């Protein structure tokens, strides 16, 4: 008698559809930009998790929802984004994380009326990227 056994391995975890994740990220980015442009201080930090961190140039990191809400509201007190936008360049998904690279170009107008052209790039790590359930 010959018996063969094969080691059974669990299937790899399902990956979220990168295109669907990108679409959700772009919707969230649009909500963030709308809050910036309208001066909506109440909803400016709605996209951020309680343990989020924002690292602005020349400042201490804003760690946690309260700190980043305070930082974003302070930014909005000083400036309004009057035109421009953001562009998602790439989204990479692994497990329940998505890494987005994005560029932005906009006009910031100070409360004194001075317009500043600003552009740059950044990386955002999004938690909760999950495959759709059947």
C-alpha positions as CSV (number, residue, x, y, z in Angstrom):
1,X,0.0,0.0,0.0
2,X,1.3,3.3,-1.0
3,X,0.0,6.5,0.7
4,X,0.8,10.0,-0.3
5,X,0.0,13.0,1.7
6,X,0.3,16.5,0.6
7,X,0.8,19.3,3.0
8,X,-2.2,21.5,2.9
9,X,-1.4,25.2,3.0
10,X,-4.1,27.8,3.6
11,X,-4.9,29.9,0.6
12,X,-3.1,33.2,0.5
13,X,-5.2,36.1,1.9
14,X,-7.3,37.8,-0.7
15,X,-5.8,41.0,-2.0
16,X,-8.0,44.1,-2.3
17,X,-8.5,45.2,-5.9
18,X,-6.0,48.0,-6.4
19,X,-8.2,49.9,-8.8
20,X,-11.1,49.8,-6.3
21,X,-8.8,50.9,-3.4
22,X,-7.4,53.7,-5.6
23,X,-11.0,54.9,-6.4
24,X,-11.8,55.1,-2.6
25,X,-8.6,56.9,-1.9
26,X,-9.3,59.5,-4.7
27,X,-12.8,60.0,-3.2
28,X,-11.3,60.6,0.3
29,X,-8.7,63.0,-1.3
30,X,-11.6,64.9,-3.0
31,X,-13.4,65.3,0.4
32,X,-10.1,66.5,2.0
33,X,-9.5,69.1,-0.8
34,X,-13.1,70.2,-0.6
35,X,-12.8,70.8,3.2
36,X,-9.5,72.8,2.6
37,X,-11.1,74.9,-0.2
38,X,-14.3,75.6,1.8
39,X,-12.6,76.2,5.1
40,X,-14.5,73.3,6.7
41,X,-12.6,73.0,10.0
42,X,-15.1,70.5,11.3
43,X,-14.4,67.9,8.7
44,X,-10.8,68.5,7.7
45,X,-9.5,65.5,9.7
46,X,-12.4,63.1,8.9
47,X,-10.2,60.9,6.8
48,X,-7.6,60.3,9.4
49,X,-7.4,57.4,11.9
50,X,-7.0,58.0,15.6
51,X,-3.3,57.0,15.4
52,X,-2.5,59.0,12.2
53,X,0.7,61.0,11.9
54,X,1.3,64.0,9.6
55,X,4.8,65.2,9.1
56,X,4.8,68.8,7.8
57,X,8.0,70.5,6.8
58,X,9.8,72.4,9.5
59,X,7.4,71.3,12.2
60,X,7.2,68.6,14.8
61,X,5.1,65.6,13.7
62,X,1.4,65.8,14.4
63,X,0.7,62.4,16.1
64,X,-2.8,61.3,16.9
65,X,-6.1,62.6,15.8
66,X,-6.3,65.5,18.3
67,X,-2.8,66.8,17.3
68,X,-3.4,66.6,13.6
69,X,-6.8,68.2,13.9
70,X,-5.2,71.1,15.8
71,X,-2.4,71.3,13.2
72,X,-4.7,71.3,10.2
73,X,-7.1,73.8,11.8
74,X,-4.1,76.0,12.5
75,X,-3.1,75.7,8.8
76,X,-6.6,76.6,7.7
77,X,-6.6,79.6,10.1
78,X,-3.6,81.0,8.3
79,X,-4.3,79.9,4.7
80,X,-7.1,78.9,2.3
81,X,-6.5,76.7,-0.7
82,X,-8.1,78.8,-3.4
83,X,-7.3,76.8,-6.5
84,X,-5.5,73.7,-7.6
85,X,-5.6,70.1,-6.6
86,X,-4.0,66.8,-6.1
87,X,-3.2,63.8,-8.3
88,X,-2.7,60.3,-7.2
89,X,0.3,58.9,-9.0
90,X,0.3,55.3,-7.8
91,X,-1.4,53.0,-5.3
92,X,0.3,49.8,-4.1
93,X,-1.8,47.4,-2.0
94,X,-0.6,44.7,0.3
95,X,-2.9,43.1,2.8
96,X,-5.0,45.7,4.5
97,X,-2.5,48.5,3.7
98,X,-2.4,50.8,0.7
99,X,0.5,53.1,-0.1
100,X,-0.3,56.1,-2.2
101,X,2.1,58.5,-3.8
102,X,0.5,61.8,-4.7
103,X,1.5,65.2,-6.1
104,X,-0.2,68.5,-5.4
105,X,-0.2,71.9,-6.9
106,X,-2.3,74.7,-5.5
107,X,-2.6,78.3,-4.6
108,X,-2.6,79.1,-0.9
109,X,-4.0,82.5,0.0
110,X,-3.1,83.9,3.4
111,X,-5.6,85.7,5.5
112,X,-3.8,88.9,4.6
113,X,-4.6,88.2,0.9
114,X,-1.1,87.2,-0.3
115,X,-1.2,84.3,-2.8
116,X,1.5,81.6,-2.6
117,X,2.0,79.0,-5.3
118,X,2.8,75.6,-3.7
119,X,3.5,72.3,-5.2
120,X,5.0,69.0,-3.9
121,X,4.7,65.3,-3.4
122,X,4.0,63.0,-0.5
123,X,3.3,59.5,0.5
124,X,0.3,58.3,2.4
125,X,-0.2,54.9,4.0
126,X,-3.9,54.0,4.2
127,X,-5.1,51.3,6.6
128,X,-8.1,49.2,6.0
129,X,-7.7,48.3,2.3
130,X,-9.7,45.1,2.1
131,X,-10.9,42.9,-0.7
132,X,-14.7,43.2,-1.4
133,X,-16.8,40.5,0.2
134,X,-18.9,38.2,-1.9
